[in-house]
Amino acid sequence: MFQNSSNRKNAAFQNYPILKEPFIVGYMSVNESREYYSNLTQLKFLNSIPMGRLSLNLNHNIEKAKKRTTENNNEKIDLLLKFLLDQKHRINFQDTVFTFITYRRTLISVMCSAFGNSESLYIMATLYKNCIYLCSLDTEHDIQKRQSRSKQQDKFCAWGYKFEQYILSDLPDLQPDIEKPVKENEEFSLYYYSELNTHTLLYGAQIDGLLATNNCADKPLKANDVNAILNYLRSHSFVELKTNRVIQHWKQEQNFKKYKLLRCWCQCYLANLKGLLVGFRNDDGIIQRLQWYDTEELVHYCKDEWDPGTALQYLNYFLTFVKDSFRNEIKQCSPNKPVSLQFHVDNKNISVSTKYSEEDVILPDWFINNL
């Protein structure tokens, strides 16, 4: 289907299923109105990493930010489906039997569940024309937590977006512009093809920035030549950005490794990112220092809290469970109609149900009709 990718293996992965190096097959920009565009307009660049002690005020112009409107998960996987329809002439995604199509965040949630330190998950799965589409659903706990979120917690989210604006630029040769309002709905995503054991995967991942330090990145292409743009993207490295409260004692560092850096490693590994840049802030929202973590270094740094092999083994187990569940189900269903199942992951235990509400449907009519 796509070019062969090499295995990424070291001692931490011995005797575990290996994810073949993710291969970029597409891209997407999303504007302030959450509209899909097949271009690089939202691609951002990390041109330099400030060194030494800092004082970046994450509250600067924060009252002008245009807030995100998708926190209720009402989009599901709609933008991913629009990408597939737009690129169906190029990506023949229905040819591979039992291909999994999803967002990276769903795969991350499953991987983190391997260690029993994540909350209960509900994942909707729909089999249609040889592809299994996966989408994370909100749980009652998710909804309650969002509704009871304090103003301070809202501010933490806003600080994350503002940090990105401090660090990232619109072009490789520009400085970051911290004066313009942050538009939280905007994003840039890459789409990847990969394989995990016997499972083929096509998934989208929101990308923070392209690593353009030392003037190593040309200006992005504006042409409509998709192959040229893909070659441009494949020739560069990408990074993840996070903020975190300044760590003051060992328990905070332990939690940082156990929870946040586990999720960050999954984000980096699944998108083949170069690494993670963390801005450590105080309680007033002032970034005081930056720290860079190579993706491979995260594994060694967090070796006492988790190991990557276990995460990949559990993801492989989950995908196999889903595939087997559909094999049993499709014997009783029409092959030309979508078949849906809902999976519940709780403390590493997986259960499946054929019962779900209409609002949990993830393949809308406009997608099915246009295939």
Beta strands, then each sheet from edge to edge (+ up, - down):
strand 1: 23-30
strand 2: 36-37
strand 3: 45-46
strand 4: 56-57
strand 5: 99-103
strand 6: 121-128
strand 7: 131-137
strand 8: 187-196
strand 9: 199-206
strand 10: 209-211
strand 11: 238-245
strand 12: 275-281
strand 13: 286-294
strand 14: 339-346
strand 15: 349-353
sheet 1: 2+ 1- 8+ 9- 5- 7- 6+ 14- 15+
sheet 2: 3+ 10+ 11- 12- 13+ 4-
end
